[in-house]
Amino acid sequence: MVNELGLLYIGMVTLLFFFWAYGIVSFVLDLKNIIIPKGRQFLRGRRRIKEQKQQDEEREERERQLY
């Protein structure tokens, strides 16, 4: 028969498992809802800046050719 110390050990391990599982689920949800969208937004912004810079260079080149 299991004594009180064994029941306490099993209870504590079960409790720690639930906190561990909650932490993993929370991390995955943070990745899905916060980190990945912010990364995509960052990359879109960098692409937009690069395209704007390229358009400005092309416009300046056309202006130089006109004068």
QUICOR-V332408 format. One record per backbone hydrogen bond with DSSP energy under -0.5 kcal/mol. CO is the residue of the C=O (numbers start at 1). NH is the residue of the N-H. Records with the same first field share a line. If there is no record, write none. Layout:
CO=NH, NH
//
This chain:
3=7
4=8
5=9
6=10
7=11
8=12
9=13
10=14
11=15
12=16
13=17
14=18
15=19
16=20
17=21
18=22
19=23
20=24
21=25
22=26
23=27
24=28
25=29
26=30
27=31
28=32
29=33
30=34, 35
31=36
34=38
35=39
36=40
37=41
38=42
39=43
40=44
41=45
42=46
43=47
44=48
45=49
46=50
47=51
48=52
49=53
50=54
51=55
52=56
53=57
54=58
55=59
56=60
57=61
58=62
59=63
60=64
61=65
62=66
63=67
//
